[in-house]
């Protein structure tokens, strides 16, 4: 079996786990692979859940990349280019290794990310649209490095974009701009706007679960 580069938690479905669909979960800055498991537990029971840990320690958790703050404060930040490239490659390698190690269905792989994880997930989709069946991107944005990508296979790809009207870390306007751009290149975008801040409330969770159920059932 190939070694999976990133530390992770794997939760297999109870019934018929071989060649079942999977969701790869990508946490936010300063969190870890356990952080989004309460969200993943609400997803359909026939999904493998592979929750990956970002590579770099940060304040008791982990981060996918450092922030480039040259455009202003955190609300207008971009990923550090070198860190971002490394994490994108590590996630892609981890997905490939996990598909083989856990006998996942390679044609039914989804990504679910929050904040930095959402930004990472959207970039992975744009780089390799044929590799991922769907993406959930919560409280993220489209990195400048990927904003002009529009590769074959992206048209019709289902993506859920969630944002918080009170989010002061990643303003809703950045998530809206990402959704607008994705729609412009043919992505099938489902949008969710919520009254809270930089977190996942019950209404958002309900909408995410409904979206994922529509993709895997």
C-alpha positions as CSV (number, residue, x, y, z in Angstrom):
1,X,0.0,0.0,0.0
2,X,1.3,3.5,-0.8
3,X,2.1,5.7,2.2
4,X,-0.4,8.6,2.6
5,X,1.8,11.8,3.0
6,X,-0.5,13.7,5.3
7,X,-1.6,12.6,8.8
8,X,-5.3,11.9,8.8
9,X,-8.4,10.3,10.3
10,X,-10.2,7.7,8.2
11,X,-13.8,6.7,9.0
12,X,-15.1,3.9,6.8
13,X,-18.7,3.2,6.1
14,X,-20.3,0.3,8.0
15,X,-21.6,-1.5,4.9
16,X,-19.7,-2.5,1.8
17,X,-16.8,-0.1,2.1
18,X,-14.9,-1.3,-1.0
19,X,-15.3,1.0,-3.9
20,X,-17.6,3.3,-2.0
21,X,-17.6,7.1,-2.5
22,X,-15.4,9.3,-0.3
23,X,-15.1,12.8,1.0
24,X,-11.7,14.4,1.8
25,X,-12.1,17.0,4.6
26,X,-9.8,20.0,4.7
27,X,-9.8,22.0,7.9
28,X,-9.2,25.7,8.5
29,X,-6.1,27.6,9.7
30,X,-5.1,26.7,13.2
31,X,-7.4,23.6,13.4
32,X,-6.6,20.0,12.8
33,X,-8.0,16.8,11.3
34,X,-10.5,16.3,14.1
35,X,-12.1,19.8,13.8
36,X,-14.6,19.1,11.0
37,X,-15.5,15.5,12.0
38,X,-18.7,16.7,13.8
39,X,-19.8,18.1,10.4
40,X,-18.7,14.9,8.5
41,X,-20.7,12.7,10.9
42,X,-23.9,14.2,9.5
43,X,-23.0,13.2,5.9
44,X,-24.4,10.0,4.3
45,X,-23.4,6.8,6.1
46,X,-22.0,5.2,2.9
47,X,-19.2,7.7,2.5
48,X,-15.6,7.1,3.5
49,X,-14.4,10.2,5.4
50,X,-10.7,11.0,5.1
51,X,-9.9,14.1,7.1
52,X,-6.4,15.4,6.4
53,X,-4.1,17.4,8.7
54,X,-2.4,20.4,7.2
55,X,1.4,20.1,7.2
56,X,2.6,23.0,9.4
57,X,2.0,23.5,13.1
58,X,0.3,26.7,14.2
59,X,-0.9,27.8,17.7
60,X,-1.9,24.3,18.8
61,X,-3.3,23.3,15.4
62,X,-2.0,23.3,11.9
63,X,-2.1,25.5,8.8
64,X,-2.0,24.7,5.0
65,X,0.1,27.9,4.3
66,X,1.2,31.2,5.6
67,X,-0.6,34.3,4.6
68,X,0.6,37.0,2.1
69,X,-0.6,40.2,3.7
70,X,0.9,42.6,1.2
71,X,-2.5,43.7,0.0
72,X,-3.6,44.7,3.5
73,X,-5.1,42.9,6.5
74,X,-6.2,39.3,6.8
75,X,-9.6,40.1,5.1
76,X,-7.6,40.7,1.8
77,X,-4.9,38.1,2.3
78,X,-3.7,35.6,-0.3
79,X,-1.9,32.2,0.2
80,X,1.9,32.4,0.3
81,X,2.7,31.0,-3.1
82,X,5.4,28.4,-2.1
83,X,3.4,27.1,0.9
84,X,0.3,26.9,-1.1
85,X,1.9,24.9,-3.9
86,X,3.4,22.4,-1.5
87,X,0.0,21.8,0.3
88,X,-1.9,21.4,-3.0
89,X,0.6,18.8,-4.1
90,X,0.5,17.0,-0.7
91,X,-3.3,16.9,-0.7
92,X,-3.3,15.6,-4.3
93,X,-0.8,12.9,-3.4
94,X,-2.7,12.0,-0.3
95,X,-5.9,11.6,-2.2
96,X,-4.3,9.3,-4.7
97,X,-2.6,7.2,-2.0
98,X,-5.9,7.0,0.0
99,X,-7.9,5.9,-3.0
100,X,-5.6,2.9,-3.3
101,X,-5.0,2.2,0.4
102,X,-8.7,2.3,1.3
103,X,-10.1,0.9,-2.0
104,X,-12.2,4.1,-2.7
105,X,-14.2,4.7,-5.8
106,X,-11.9,7.1,-7.8
107,X,-14.8,8.4,-9.8
108,X,-16.8,9.5,-6.7
109,X,-14.3,11.6,-4.7
110,X,-15.6,14.8,-3.1
111,X,-13.8,17.6,-1.2
112,X,-15.2,19.5,1.8
113,X,-13.2,22.4,3.1
114,X,-13.6,25.3,5.5
115,X,-11.6,28.6,5.2
116,X,-8.1,27.7,4.1
117,X,-9.4,24.2,3.4
118,X,-12.1,25.7,1.1
119,X,-9.5,27.8,-0.7
120,X,-7.4,24.7,-1.1
121,X,-10.3,22.6,-2.3
122,X,-11.4,25.0,-5.0
123,X,-7.8,25.3,-6.3
124,X,-7.5,21.5,-6.5
125,X,-10.8,21.3,-8.4
126,X,-9.7,23.9,-10.9
127,X,-6.3,22.2,-11.4
128,X,-7.8,18.7,-11.9
129,X,-11.6,18.9,-12.5
130,X,-11.9,15.4,-13.7
131,X,-10.5,14.0,-10.4
132,X,-13.2,15.4,-8.1
133,X,-17.0,14.7,-8.4
134,X,-18.0,17.7,-6.2
135,X,-16.7,20.3,-3.8
136,X,-18.1,22.0,-0.7
137,X,-16.2,25.3,-0.1
138,X,-17.3,27.1,3.2
139,X,-16.1,30.6,4.1
140,X,-13.3,30.6,1.5
141,X,-12.4,32.4,-1.7
142,X,-10.7,31.8,-5.0
143,X,-7.0,32.3,-4.8
144,X,-5.6,34.8,-7.3
145,X,-3.2,32.1,-8.6
146,X,-6.1,30.1,-9.8
147,X,-8.7,32.7,-10.7
148,X,-8.0,32.4,-14.4
149,X,-8.0,28.6,-14.6
150,X,-10.8,27.1,-16.7
151,X,-9.7,23.6,-17.8
152,X,-11.7,21.0,-19.7
153,X,-14.0,19.0,-17.4
154,X,-15.0,21.9,-15.2
155,X,-18.3,22.6,-16.9
156,X,-21.3,21.3,-14.9
157,X,-19.1,20.4,-11.9
158,X,-21.3,20.7,-8.7
159,X,-19.9,23.1,-6.1
160,X,-21.5,24.4,-2.9
161,X,-20.2,27.8,-1.8
162,X,-21.2,28.9,1.7
163,X,-20.5,32.3,3.3
164,X,-21.2,34.3,6.4
165,X,-22.8,37.7,6.2
166,X,-21.0,38.5,9.5
167,X,-17.7,36.9,8.6
168,X,-14.8,39.3,9.4
169,X,-12.0,36.8,8.5
170,X,-13.1,36.0,5.0
171,X,-15.8,38.5,4.1
172,X,-18.9,37.2,2.2
173,X,-17.9,39.4,-0.8
174,X,-14.9,37.2,-1.4
175,X,-16.9,34.0,-1.4
176,X,-19.5,35.7,-3.6
177,X,-16.7,36.7,-6.1
178,X,-15.5,33.1,-6.1
179,X,-19.0,31.8,-6.8
180,X,-19.4,34.4,-9.6
181,X,-16.2,33.3,-11.3
182,X,-17.0,29.7,-11.0
183,X,-20.4,30.2,-12.6
184,X,-18.7,32.2,-15.4
185,X,-16.6,29.2,-16.4
186,X,-19.6,26.8,-16.3
187,X,-19.5,25.4,-12.8
188,X,-22.9,24.3,-11.3
189,X,-22.8,26.5,-8.2
190,X,-25.1,26.2,-5.2
191,X,-24.8,29.3,-3.0
192,X,-25.5,29.6,0.7
193,X,-25.4,32.9,2.7
194,X,-25.8,32.8,6.5
195,X,-26.1,35.4,9.2
196,X,-23.2,34.2,11.3
197,X,-19.5,34.8,11.2
198,X,-16.5,32.6,10.5
199,X,-18.0,29.3,11.5
200,X,-20.6,26.7,10.4
201,X,-24.0,27.1,12.0
202,X,-26.9,24.7,11.9
203,X,-28.6,26.2,8.9
204,X,-25.4,26.0,6.9
205,X,-24.8,22.4,8.1
206,X,-28.3,21.4,7.0
207,X,-27.7,22.9,3.5
208,X,-24.3,21.2,3.2
209,X,-25.8,17.8,4.1
210,X,-28.6,18.2,1.6
211,X,-26.1,19.1,-1.1
212,X,-23.8,16.2,-0.4
213,X,-26.8,13.8,-0.3
214,X,-27.8,15.0,-3.7
215,X,-24.3,14.1,-5.1
216,X,-23.9,10.6,-3.6
217,X,-27.4,9.2,-3.6
